[in-house]
Amino acid sequence: MASPPSPTFLKQPHRNRSWKQWPLPPLPPDSYQVSNDFELSQYPELEDESLLAWGLKQSELEDSYFRATVTVLQGRGMELKWHYNVDDDYLDAIISVGQFFVNTWKSMFGWLPGNFSIPPRTVRSLRRGGLSGVILRSMYSSEGFWAKMGNQCFLRHGDHGKLASFESSYRYQCGWDTGIAYTQFIRTRHRCRYFCINYPALSMQRLTAYLKQNSALGYRPFFLEALAADECLKEFQRNIGDRRKLLVQHERTKGDKDIDFNTATTALHRLSRDWHTLGQDCQDFYTKLQFLQDAYMKYMRNIQDPKNGWKVDKFSHTDESLEVLKSQCDNFVRWTSVYRDRTNIRINLLFHLANQRESRTSTQIASSSAKIAEQTQRDSSSMITIATVTMFFLPGTFISAILSTTFFDFGPEGLSVSRQWWILPATTIPVMIIVFGVWLGWRYWRFKKKKSDLKLP
């Protein structure tokens, strides 16, 4: 087997489209050449031929050098051969046989939300080979990554009620923050065919190595699905592990003096959101594994039915592997829930620590305010004392200044007192009484007014 070519990534311009540009009125569907084994539009209620025709026309306008590449695994008995990056002419020649791996990840940009830049001729060839129109409808969607394609498992019966074909297809995500992938499996009585769009790269490497050692694994039922599921769970495990490290770093910070509450709270809320989304995607993947297990059991039950006359596969233990993968995915679902709860507990702890810090700050401010109030009260008492002393001496000073009275004289005979000394106390004492009365009355009025404003009892 030839080695796969090394990928080369080039950034290409792309057309920016909004959901308003997606078609609303129906468009005339393109005409397709129908294959004998894989008849198209068996389930027209699930497909939208007008949307597919519109998507093909949009693909023709795409001018990107790096668009989707197709790798084909062709088998003749136990002899398997890889064909990498086949062109459309060769794809048309071998479309009736082989397993098809379509890779759109090399296209850095595209007109579709998921960068599914598949050339229209390639799409038509794959459609003739049996590629599900439901998968294309999901790709030609304005919702992009958000859109979820339902799982499909179909049985077709021919004459006399015998099984004619078995088909299953589904959409999945390899990990959490990676691209979208699609897988379709079709089995007729004499043929087995896969269409894998964006099959996980590590799964592709493992598949190549396994088939090189044992080509019989290529005919094992649901082997490709289980291999991709294992790599997807490894990606989920890596995503969970990366975010768990962030959570542990936050949990090991015990003293609130070392915590930046603004950045820590924002980071923890972002982490809690990631746990919620990651847990939901793990739950979706668990449902996908359950679908694969049910589809596998349905497949084995029908091909082993003697009335159908199909050849029974030699390997029939993939359901046990799927059960192991389900158990592992169930652990991821439970642990993401636990980590989300631990993150929320940490957020609550930061909230209480912030409240305690604010409480301590408020207590310190209150203590400082009390000291300032006490000092202010002392200053106020001192000012009142000074004002009282001033008012006591002010009337006498005022009377002396007005009357220019001189009641004491230092003469040759010593200190002498004027006979009019009684005028000073006679005028000073009444004025002093009036001044103190006015001051006390003013203070009483101020107190009553303030009491009325505050409505104190």
HELIX and SHEET records of a PDB file:
HELIX    1   1 TRP A   19  GLN A   21  5                                   3    
HELIX    2   2 PRO A   44  LEU A   46  5                                   3    
HELIX    3   3 GLU A   49  LEU A   61  1                                  13    
HELIX    4   4 ASP A   88  ILE A   94  1                                   7    
HELIX    5   5 PRO A  120  GLY A  129  1                                  10    
HELIX    6   6 GLY A  133  MET A  139  1                                   7    
HELIX    7   7 GLY A  144  TRP A  146  5                                   3    
HELIX    8   8 ASP A  159  GLY A  161  5                                   3    
HELIX    9   9 ALA A  201  GLN A  213  1                                  13    
HELIX   10  10 SER A  215  TYR A  219  5                                   5    
HELIX   11  11 PHE A  223  GLU A  251  1                                  29    
HELIX   12  12 ASP A  256  ASP A  258  5                                   3    
HELIX   13  13 PHE A  261  ILE A  303  1                                  43    
HELIX   14  14 THR A  318  LEU A  403  1                                  86    
HELIX   15  15 ILE A  423  LEU A  454  1                                  32    
SHEET    1   A 7 GLU A  79  HIS A  83  0                                        
SHEET    2   A 7 THR A  69  ARG A  76 -1                                        
SHEET    3   A 7 GLN A  99  ASN A 103 -1                                        
SHEET    4   A 7 CYS A 192  ILE A 197  1                                        
SHEET    5   A 7 ILE A 180  THR A 188 -1                                        
SHEET    6   A 7 LEU A 163  GLN A 173 -1                                        
SHEET    7   A 7 GLN A 152  HIS A 157 -1                                        
SHEET    1   B 2 PHE A 408  GLY A 411  0                                        
SHEET    2   B 2 GLY A 414  VAL A 417 -1                                        
END                                                                             
